[in-house]
């Protein structure tokens, strides 16, 4: 990249939404922590467990879940739908459309997933149950990370903001693959066949370049239900549906872009904050050093803080030194490293994967996951910010 890198109008809107959304997300998480450690803790827990029932086909199919499960299974499917739209845009017409642009963040994201997973595994190798959480520290929370770099303003060159966004999007893609391959329970072949039928309908709509978003959403809801009952995590239906939304319809309009712009505020200011509020609450009462130093907590925290920094920066540095990619323009190595440290903020996706990894296990597992994610993400945010603030601002 050259030092003349500038933000396109689309990226400006994206960064503005993500940075403001990151603030709201942080406030929701803080509120959950305060409530779960106050006299209102029973009310907070009762809120997350509010029952919700959905009858489909006049009672032929009944879905009865507490609020927190509805949020994680249905609301987060909308988040994954938006992630799918962002991934498609970046690969079709964005910063990842050309191989030369995609290679550095792609390899850096791969290193940033592998090294944290190895660190976590090193702490939990002796316990097969604990080891199931190996992917928890492997993802970056784009809202928090972008929020910090936007607050730092010109201390972070535009090229590094784009690099961070690309790495986070690649991370999300990797997390989707991991969830599909490693966090899938018992499979129902009948429901998988029905899901395949829904995908065939979406493909037909895409090939016909149907531009009505509501048609895709109706089929996507049917796909969500089939995936939910198949044993594969239902949120993946959101990604699959998004990938079939046409970039251009028969009238030259972009249904995918319109949906992305329309959904961004809802996801940033409602869905993700509600997810954070219902999932980030952890009681700190009675915690001991042994809880903080538990292999799960420690593996996640160090995986995020050290693993992400080493994995993202190390693989990127190697690619650049070998001449296989170019360092983002207008940035020095310290700034580059600081942004790589920020990749250790893994809040949303890490909590989500943690919930899948230890579903149905005692509450202690949930506590260890939340301690590790919150601790590692907080330390990564502070460390990355301090590193970036040490350097004078440069033109971007």
N, C-alpha and C positions, 0 to 999 in steps of 0.2 A: 504494500500500500504506500501511497505517496503522502507527503506532509500536507497536501491540499485536500485530503479527505474531508468531505462535508456530509452532514446528515440530510437525507432525502426527506420530503414532507411526511412520508409514511413512517420513517424511523423516528422523526421528531414526535409524531403522535404516539408512537409505540413507547418511546422513552418517557414521555410525559405521563402516560397512563400507568406504566409500570412503577415509576418513582412515587407517584401519589398513592398508588395501590399498596406499595411497600410500607408506607407510613400507616395506612389503615390496618394492614395486616399485622404490623407490630403492635398497634394499640389493642387489637382484638386478642392477640396472644398475651399481652400484659394483663388485660382484664381477666382472662381465664386463669392466669396464675394468681392474681390477687384474690379472686372469688374462691378458688379452690383451697386457699390458705387462710380463709376468714370464717367468720360465723355463718356466712352464706354458703359454705361448701355443700351442705346437704341439698340446698335449693339448686345450686349449680349442677350437681350430679343428677338431680331429679329432672332438670331441664333437658340434659343430654339424653335422658332415657324416656322422654315423652313418647308414648306409643302412637304409631301411625299405621292405618290399615287401608289397603287399596284392593277393591274388588274388580276383577277384569272378567268380562264375559258373563255378567250376572252371577258372579260367585264361582264361575268355573275355575278361576285362579285367584287365590287370595295371597297378597303380600302383606305380611304383618311384621313391621320392624320398628325399633326405637328411632328417635330422631337422629342420633349420631350415625346409625347405619344408613338411613336415608340420605344423609349428607354425604357419606363416604361412597355410597354406591350409585346414587342418582345425580346429586348435585355435582359431584366431582366428575361425572361423565360429561357434564357440560364444560368443565375446565379442560378435560382431555380433548373434547371436541375443538375448543379454541386452540389448544396446543397443536392438534392435527392441522388446523387451518394455517397456523404460523409456520409449521414445518413445510407444508406444501408451498406456501408463498415463498419462503426462503430458497427452496430448491428449484422453483419454476422461474422466479423473476427477481429474487432477492440476492443477498450477499453470498449465498451458497450455490447460485445458479451455475457458476463456472468452477471447474475443477481446481484451478489455481487459487481461487478464493476459499474453497471449501477444505482444502487439504490440511491447512494448519489447525483450524479449530476442530476438525474431525479427529485428527490424531491426538491433539491435546485433550479432547473430551474423552477419548478412549483411555489414555493414560490416567486421566482424572477419575475414571471409574475403576480401573484395575488396581491402582496403588491403595486407595482407601479400602477396597474389598480385601486386599492382602493383609493390610494392617489389622482390620477387624478379625480376619481369620486367624492371624497369629495370636491374638488374645483369647480366642474362643475355640481353638482347634481341639481341645480336650473334651468339648461338650457338643454333641451332635445337635441338640435342641438349640443351644445358643448360636451355633454355626449357621442356622437357617436364616439369620439376620444379616448375612454377609453383604447384601446389596444396600443396606440402609444408608451408609455414608457415601454412596456413589453418585448422588444427584445434587445439582445446584438449584437453589431457589432464585429464579430470575427476578422476581419482584423485589426481594430484599437487596440483592446484589446491584441491580440497576438503580434502585433507590439511593444507595450509598454513592455510586459514581456520579449520579446526577447532582447530589448535594455537594459533592466535591468540585463540581463545575469544571473549570479549565485546567485544574490540576490533573485531570484524566483526559488525554487526547481522544478525539473522536474515534480514531482507528482502534483504540483499546476498548472503547465502549461497544463498537461493532464486534470486535473479537470476543468480548465477554458475552454478548448476546448470542453470537453464533455457537460458542461453547455450551451455553446453557440450553439452547435449542437442541444441539446434538445430544446433550445429557438427557434431555426429556425423551428423545427418540430411543436412546439406549435403555432408559428406565422402562419404557413401554415394552421393548423386546424382552427385558429381564422379567417383568411382571407376567408376560404371556408365556414364557418358557419355564420359569421357576416358581411362580406363585399361583399356580393353577391347581385346584383341588380335583376331586373325582369328576370325570367327564361323563356327560350324557350325550351319546352319539345322536340320539333323536333331536335334541336341542341344537347340537352342532350342525346337523343337516338343515334344520330350519334357519339357523343363522346364515349358513351358506346360501340358502335361497334368498334371504334378505340382501346379502351382498350381491347376488346376481341381479336383483332388481335395481340396486343402486348403480351397478355397472351399466345396465341398460339405460337408465336415466342419464348417466354421464355421457354415454356414447351418443344419445339423442340430443345432447346439449340442452336438456331441460333446465330452464333458469329459475324456476320457482323453488325457493328455499324450503317452503313449507312441505312440499312433496318429499324432499329428502329427509326432513325432520320426522315426518310421520313414519317413513320406512325405518329411519334410525331408531325411533322409539321401539318399533317391533324388534329390531335387531338387538337393542339393549335388553329387552325382556328375554329373548332367546339366549343371549350370552349369559345373562344372570342365572338362568336355569340350567345352563350347560356345564357350569363348574369353572369356566374361564371368568376372570374378574370383569364385571359388567362395564367398568369405565373404559375398557378397550373398545367397546362399541362406539364410543364417542370419537375416538381417533379414526376408526375405520370409516365411519360416516363422513367425517370431514374430508378425507382423502378423495372421496368421490364427488364432492361439490365442484362444479366446473370453474376453472379460472376465467373462462369466457363462455358466455352462452351464445345462442344464435343471433342475438341482437347486438353483440359486441360488448355487453355489460359483464361485470365480474360478480357473480353471486357470492363467491368465496370471500372476496375483499369486502363486500357489503356486510356479510355476516360477521367477519372478523372485527370490523369497526363497530358494529352494533353490539356485539357480545362483550367486547373488552371492558367497558365500564361495569357491566353486570358481574363479570367474573372478578375484576379487580376490587370492586367496592362492596360486593355482596357475598358471592359464593366463596371466595378464598377467606375473607374475614370470618364468615360463619364456620368454615372448616377449621380455621385456627382457633376460634372461640370454643368449639366443641371438642377439639382434640388436644389442645395445648395445656389444659388444666392438669396439674400434677401437685399433689400435696407434699410439701417439704417438711411436714411435721414428723419428728422422730427419725429423720434421715441421719445416718452415720457416715463417717468416712468410708466405711466398707461399701455403702450403697453407691457413693460417687466413684469409687475405685473398682466397682464390679466390672468383670470382663466385658459385659455388653455395653455399659455406659462408657467405659474407657476406650473400648474398641471403636465405638461410634465417634466419640469426641476427637480422639487422635486421628481417626480416619478422615474426618472432615478438616481438622486444623492442619495436620501435617500431610496426610495422604493426598488431599486435593492440591495443595501447594506444590508438593514434589511431583505428583503425577502430571498435572497440567503444565507447570513451568518446565519440568525436566524433559518431557517429550517434545514440547514446543522448541525449547532451546536446542535439542538435538537435531530436530528437523531444520532449523535455521542454520546451525553450524555445518550441517551436511550439504547445505545449498539446495535442499528440497522445498524450501518455503522461505518467504521473506518476513522479516520482523515488521510488525505494524509500524507504519510511518509516523514520525513525530514523537516517538516514545523512546525513553531510555530503558535500560534493563531493570532498573529499580522500579520504575512505574509498571513495567510489564509484570514483574514478580508480585507487586502489590495487588494487581488485578487478579492474578492467579490465586493469591491467598483468599481473595473475596469469593472465589469459586467454592470455598469451604462452607459457605452459608447454604445449608441444605434443608431448611425448615419444612416446607410444604411436602415435597415428594419424599423426604426422608421419614417424616411422620406417617405418611400414607403407606410406604413400603413396610415400615415397622409394624403397622396395624395388620398388614397381610402376613408378615413373617411369623408373628406370634399370636395369631387369632385363636381364641378359645383357650389360651393358657392363663395361668393365674395373673392377677393384677401387678404383681412384682415385675413381670416382664415389661408391661406397659410403662411402669415407672422408670425402669432402667433405660428404655428406649427414649423417653422424653427427656430424662436428665442428659443423656449423651447428645441428643440432637440439639437441645437448647444450649447446652454448654459449648459444644463444638461450633455451632453456628455463631454464638455470641463472641467467642474468642476469635474466630476467623474474621468476623466483621470488624472487631476492634483492631486486630493486627493489620488487616489490609488497609484500613483507614489511616492508621498511624504511619504505615510505610508510604502511602501515597501523599500524605501531608508533609512528609520530610522533604520532598522535592519541590522546587519552584515550579510554578505553572508554566506551560509551554503553549505556543499557538497550536491550535488544533484545526 
